[in-house]
Amino acid sequence: MPEKSIRVRATASVANVSCGFDCIGYAIAEPSDDLTIETQEKPGIEIVMSGIKADSIPTAAENNTAGKAILSFLNTVDSQQGFKIKIKKGIPPGSGIGSSAASAAAALVGVNELLGNPFNLNDLLIHGMAGEAVASGSFHADNIAPALLGGMILIRSYDPLDILQLPIPDNLFSTAILPDFTVNTKDARRMLPKRVPLKSAVEQAGNLAGFTLGLHEADFDLLGRSMVDLFAEPVRAELIPGYHIVQQAAMDTGAIGCGISGSGPALFALSDSEEISRKVGIAMVESFRKNGLNSIAYPSPIHRKPPEILD
Ligand code: HSE
């Protein structure tokens, strides 16, 4: 049988979105990972890494998020098909914008296509989560779900898995800011409290409900009031030099809300126009600079598409 090849691009994502720890995430238009996936005669998964900070990513399939996701997929369909996966990283690993999820999502979409699409995108999610577990040591879906499905996703339940698309107001824009250092997701998860006070749980639940209603009604004041995180931000903020100052710079420039993207060190902000999302990016980069850190801003609409098959 002649060997086949496919190229797939998957984009970055913002997880947690302040009040939605482990249960809300959205996709952004850039940066992205670009994967070329080739069938090969010999069984097994061969991974070749290139691009940004590629040296820091393991190439053994079991330890690589894309490799592990594909092993989980192949195990389910009982296939011995071998693949060579060339991963060109455009999303820095350890940045907090779903780098590992993007590679896993693109790999799954590519392998699914090469094998005649035995699964739909929702079915691929569980395999993507197996990949994510390699990077974070936990089964969370708030990066992999938006990376695979696009849009703004609510994970209503993990067991059983219940994934819902939230409505996105037309003029809602995101800004992701990547400071030039990494945070290991496993370490950032170890910092989390094992228990939270009932009062905090009630407040977080209220904010999460307010956030989803704010999306439904395109009520940006309500969105902003709801973007408070009592679970992760209080402990993770200390990982990011100048965090509260940079956050304030975003708010002073007109952002609706601003928080830590995933487990950091990236920050994200939401705005009600493209122009403000760009200005917020400039203000946050400048604020990080004053705190001695280089950073890059990615203003973007909420990206509504699944990974793109390029050729
Ligand atoms: N929800 C996950 C966390 C996202 O905050 O640990 C990791 O990027």
Residues whose N, C-alpha, C, O or C-beta is under 5 A from the ligand:
A	BS01	HSE	A15 D22 H140 D142 G262 S263
